[in-house]
Amino acid sequence: MVLSRHIHLAKGDITEQDTDVVVNAANSSLLGGGGVDGAIHRKGGPQILAECRSLRASKYGRGLPTGQAVATTAGRLPAKWVVHTVGPVWSDQEDRSELLADCHRNSLEVAVSLGAKTVAFPAISTGIFRWPLKSAADIALRTVLATDAPGIEAVRFVLFDEAAFAAFNDVLTTLRSE
Ligand code: AR6
């Protein structure tokens, strides 16, 4: 595996990141929720929700499909843009890994189209959507490393707690030794 892109792991809160883009683990309604989504709307203020509502009205009347990504400005957050993506809900009946990979690929593609240089991701789907941490870390890191994203210089995974940080750190250490 080519480790050309700078990947950093940080423990912390995605709403405090000063990267050009922060990625939101949204739901298809784009109208907010708990977890990362709740924190981004709470701290970012009403402008983000207003833009999400107009995206619903103009382009995504049926909601943003799982795996897709779309940008708004970042309101009062330190970032310039929020890229909202919808992770898959974990299933032990069906392999939805490609949808989780799509979230990362499509978020990077949107970030490239915005001219962003730096992107922060949370551990998409690992909270309310119940995806096991180690598996999510494996998919997220492999996908970001393998995606051609011209102009993106650094990607930061912002992990909220010790368990998430440890899972991403273990996987990244393994990938770096492959
Ligand atoms: N900064 C960074 N990571 C966080 C933060 C934060 N402020 N808050 C939580 N996490 P989740 P999902 C971690 O539930 O699983 C919403 O209702 C959290 O510990 O935010 O993709 C949406 O509207 C976990 O590791 O996202 C959807 O309905 C990770 O971020 C649904 O939840 C993701 O947890 C999406 O669920």
Boltz pocket constraint, residues with backbone or C-beta under 6 A from the ligand:
constraints:
  - pocket:
      binder: B
      contacts: [[A, 12], [A, 13], [A, 14], [A, 15], [A, 25], [A, 26], [A, 27], [A, 32], [A, 33], [A, 34], [A, 35], [A, 36], [A, 37], [A, 38], [A, 39], [A, 87], [A, 122], [A, 123], [A, 124], [A, 125], [A, 126], [A, 127], [A, 128], [A, 129], [A, 130], [A, 131], [A, 158], [A, 159], [A, 160], [A, 161], [A, 164]]
      max_distance: 6.0
